[in-house]
Amino acid sequence: MNVTERAELIVVGFAVRTSNADEMDPARARLPGLWQRAGVPGAFAHVPGRVDENLYAVLTDYESDHHGAYTQIVGTGVRTAPRLPEGMVAVRVPAGQALKLEARGPMPQALVESWQQVWKHTESGGTPSRAFTTDLEVHHRDGVDLYIAV
């Protein structure tokens, strides 16, 4: 994991509130439905001002640490968000220092393994420590880049 500077980004998309414990129980898991909704072809085609074709996942509003609730927004990066499409929210991902991990290989397994590295780093007291403010996943053709706020 390398520390890097993450640029500011605005993401417009769909949001859910969940926790890692809820996601381990298929009856309570909300992320599969969120990703299914966001993965529909053309789901963000009507969002004005898109910056690229990447899919972004923002993890924010952490209740505490990786054991508490958090909000995940899956959507598209935009320049500005003056008017939101119905059912969508906008979130600003502030610029700042972040641990960067690159998930490559078969998905979603490579992404799961990257998050397991993050959790191991967190639980072992690794430095720099996680800030639990706003984390970002950038999903692109080659894989996923994770930016974990420190």
C-alpha positions in Angstrom: 0.0 0.0 0.0 1.4 3.4 -1.0 0.4 6.8 0.3 -0.7 9.1 -2.4 -2.5 12.4 -2.9 -6.1 11.9 -4.0 -7.8 14.7 -6.1 -11.2 16.0 -5.2 -14.1 14.4 -7.0 -17.9 14.7 -7.1 -19.8 11.5 -7.5 -23.5 11.3 -8.5 -25.2 8.0 -8.0 -27.4 5.7 -5.9 -26.8 5.3 -2.1 -27.5 2.8 0.6 -26.6 2.7 4.3 -25.1 -0.7 5.5 -22.4 -2.4 7.5 -20.0 -5.1 6.9 -21.9 -7.4 9.3 -25.1 -6.8 7.3 -23.3 -7.6 4.0 -22.2 -11.0 5.4 -25.9 -11.9 5.7 -27.6 -12.4 2.3 -31.0 -11.5 3.9 -29.7 -8.1 5.0 -27.1 -7.3 2.3 -27.9 -4.1 0.5 -24.8 -3.8 -1.7 -25.7 -6.4 -4.3 -28.9 -4.5 -5.1 -27.1 -1.2 -5.2 -24.5 -2.6 -7.6 -27.2 -4.3 -9.7 -29.0 -0.9 -10.1 -25.8 1.0 -10.9 -24.6 -1.7 -13.3 -27.6 -1.4 -15.6 -26.3 -0.3 -19.1 -26.9 3.4 -19.4 -27.7 3.9 -15.7 -25.8 7.2 -15.6 -26.0 8.2 -19.3 -28.5 11.0 -18.4 -26.2 12.5 -15.7 -24.8 15.7 -17.1 -21.1 16.7 -16.9 -19.6 13.2 -16.5 -15.8 13.2 -16.4 -15.2 9.7 -17.7 -16.7 6.3 -18.1 -15.4 4.9 -14.8 -17.8 3.7 -12.1 -17.1 5.1 -8.6 -18.0 3.7 -5.2 -17.7 6.2 -2.3 -17.7 4.9 1.3 -18.5 7.6 3.7 -20.4 8.7 6.8 -18.7 6.0 8.9 -20.4 5.4 12.2 -17.1 4.4 13.8 -14.7 2.0 12.1 -15.0 -1.0 9.7 -17.4 -2.6 12.2 -19.9 0.2 12.2 -22.4 1.4 9.6 -21.4 3.5 6.6 -23.0 4.9 3.4 -22.0 3.6 0.0 -22.7 5.6 -3.1 -22.1 4.0 -6.5 -22.1 6.3 -9.5 -20.3 8.4 -12.0 -17.8 11.2 -11.6 -19.0 14.7 -12.6 -17.6 18.2 -12.8 -20.6 19.8 -10.9 -23.9 18.5 -9.7 -26.3 21.4 -10.0 -29.4 19.3 -10.7 -29.6 15.6 -9.6 -31.5 13.0 -11.5 -34.4 11.6 -9.5 -33.4 9.0 -6.9 -29.7 10.0 -7.0 -27.5 11.8 -4.5 -24.2 13.7 -4.9 -21.2 13.4 -2.7 -18.0 15.3 -2.7 -14.9 13.2 -2.2 -12.4 15.7 -0.7 -8.8 15.8 -1.9 -6.3 14.4 0.6 -3.8 11.7 1.5 -4.9 8.1 0.9 -3.5 4.6 0.9 -3.7 3.3 -2.6 -4.3 -0.3 -3.5 -4.8 -1.8 -7.0 -7.1 -4.7 -7.3 -6.3 -6.7 -10.5 -7.5 -10.0 -11.7 -10.9 -11.8 -11.6 -13.6 -9.7 -9.9 -15.0 -9.5 -7.4 -12.4 -11.7 -5.7 -9.5 -9.4 -6.4 -11.5 -6.5 -4.8 -12.5 -8.6 -1.8 -8.8 -9.5 -1.3 -7.8 -5.8 -1.4 -10.4 -4.9 1.2 -9.2 -7.8 3.4 -5.7 -6.2 3.2 -7.2 -2.9 4.3 -8.9 -4.5 7.2 -5.8 -6.4 8.2 -3.8 -3.1 8.1 -6.5 -1.4 10.2 -6.7 -4.2 12.9 -2.9 -4.6 13.2 -2.6 -0.8 13.9 -0.8 -0.2 10.6 0.5 3.2 9.8 -0.7 5.5 8.6 -3.9 4.7 10.3 -7.3 4.9 8.5 -9.3 8.1 9.0 -12.7 6.5 8.4 -13.9 9.7 6.6 -14.3 9.1 2.8 -12.9 6.1 0.9 -13.1 5.7 -2.9 -13.1 2.8 -5.3 -12.4 3.6 -9.0 -13.7 0.8 -11.2 -12.1 0.9 -14.6 -11.2 -1.4 -17.5 -8.0 -2.7 -15.9 -9.5 -3.4 -12.4 -10.2 -1.3 -9.3 -8.1 1.3 -7.5 -8.9 1.8 -3.9 -8.1 5.1 -2.1 -8.4 4.7 1.7 -8.4 8.0 3.6 -5.6 8.4 6.2 
